[in-house]
């Protein structure tokens, strides 16, 4: 075996040992956490905002890795419900805003806690 082959073989062995050592030191989750993860259930932030606006057309915007905007028309004495769907993007979350009917909106709000707004 020549010197170049020995060096290559040694380098491969070192790389394999490092890889094996890295795998051997991974801490495993508990069986309960493993089972919970395999349900693929996602926990949402489950919050909502409440804004009182004048009747007319308004634009709602959500800025994440992308920007999602939605124009809604507010009528006196009526509520408008906007659902924000969040999915993971390449670097951070993507957001999609969509107007939903009153039944869907009220159900969503009932499952959430009100977040404080800076507006």
C-alpha positions as CSV (number, residue, x, y, z in Angstrom):
1,X,0.0,0.0,0.0
2,X,1.6,3.3,-1.0
3,X,1.6,6.5,1.1
4,X,-1.3,8.2,-0.8
5,X,-3.5,5.2,-0.3
6,X,-2.7,5.0,3.4
7,X,-3.5,8.7,3.9
8,X,-6.8,8.3,2.0
9,X,-7.7,5.2,4.0
10,X,-6.8,7.0,7.3
11,X,-8.9,10.0,6.3
12,X,-11.9,7.8,5.5
13,X,-11.6,6.0,8.8
14,X,-11.3,9.2,10.8
15,X,-14.4,10.6,9.0
16,X,-16.4,7.4,9.7
17,X,-15.3,7.4,13.3
18,X,-16.4,11.1,13.7
19,X,-19.7,10.3,12.0
20,X,-20.3,7.2,14.3
21,X,-19.3,9.2,17.4
22,X,-21.7,12.0,16.4
23,X,-24.6,9.5,16.0
24,X,-23.8,7.9,19.3
25,X,-24.1,11.1,21.3
26,X,-27.5,12.2,20.2
27,X,-30.0,12.4,23.1
28,X,-33.2,10.7,22.4
29,X,-36.7,12.0,23.3
30,X,-38.9,10.2,25.7
31,X,-41.2,7.6,24.2
32,X,-44.1,9.9,25.0
33,X,-42.5,12.8,23.2
34,X,-41.7,10.5,20.2
35,X,-45.3,9.3,20.0
36,X,-46.7,12.9,20.3
37,X,-44.4,14.0,17.5
38,X,-45.6,11.2,15.3
39,X,-49.2,12.5,15.5
40,X,-48.0,15.4,13.4
41,X,-50.3,17.7,15.3
42,X,-49.2,21.4,15.1
43,X,-49.9,23.7,18.1
44,X,-50.8,27.1,16.8
45,X,-50.3,30.3,18.7
46,X,-54.1,30.5,19.2
47,X,-54.4,34.2,19.6
48,X,-56.7,36.8,18.1
49,X,-56.8,40.6,17.7
50,X,-59.8,42.8,17.9
51,X,-59.9,46.1,16.1
52,X,-62.8,48.5,15.9
53,X,-62.8,50.4,12.6
54,X,-65.0,52.8,10.7
55,X,-67.3,51.4,8.0
56,X,-65.6,51.1,4.7
57,X,-62.8,49.3,2.9
58,X,-59.7,48.4,4.9
59,X,-56.5,46.5,4.1
60,X,-55.3,44.0,6.6
61,X,-51.6,43.0,6.3
62,X,-49.3,40.4,7.8
63,X,-45.6,40.6,7.3
64,X,-43.4,37.5,7.7
65,X,-40.9,36.1,5.2
66,X,-43.6,37.2,2.7
67,X,-46.4,39.8,3.0
68,X,-50.0,38.9,2.8
69,X,-52.6,41.5,2.4
70,X,-56.4,41.3,2.3
71,X,-59.0,44.0,1.6
72,X,-62.1,43.8,3.7
73,X,-65.3,45.9,3.8
74,X,-66.5,46.7,7.3
75,X,-70.3,47.5,7.7
76,X,-71.8,49.3,10.7
77,X,-72.8,46.9,13.4
78,X,-71.2,43.8,11.7
79,X,-68.0,41.9,12.4
80,X,-65.5,40.9,9.8
81,X,-63.4,37.8,10.6
82,X,-59.9,37.3,9.0
83,X,-58.1,34.0,9.4
84,X,-54.3,33.9,9.3
85,X,-52.8,30.7,8.1
86,X,-49.1,30.3,8.9
87,X,-46.8,27.8,7.2
88,X,-43.0,27.4,7.5
89,X,-41.2,29.0,4.6
90,X,-37.5,28.7,3.6
91,X,-36.1,31.0,6.4
92,X,-39.2,31.9,8.4
93,X,-43.0,31.7,8.4
94,X,-45.2,32.4,5.5
95,X,-48.6,34.0,6.1
96,X,-51.8,33.8,4.2
97,X,-54.8,36.0,5.2
98,X,-58.3,35.0,4.2
99,X,-61.8,36.3,5.2
100,X,-64.0,33.7,6.8
101,X,-67.7,33.5,7.5
102,X,-69.1,34.6,10.9
103,X,-69.6,31.0,12.2
104,X,-66.0,30.0,11.4
105,X,-64.7,33.3,12.8
106,X,-66.6,33.0,16.1
107,X,-65.5,29.4,16.5
108,X,-61.9,30.4,15.9
109,X,-62.1,33.3,18.4
110,X,-63.7,31.0,21.0
111,X,-60.7,28.7,20.9
112,X,-58.1,31.5,21.3
113,X,-56.9,34.2,23.7
114,X,-56.9,37.9,22.8
115,X,-53.5,39.3,22.1
116,X,-52.6,42.9,23.0
117,X,-52.2,45.1,19.9
118,X,-49.7,48.0,19.5
119,X,-52.4,49.9,17.4
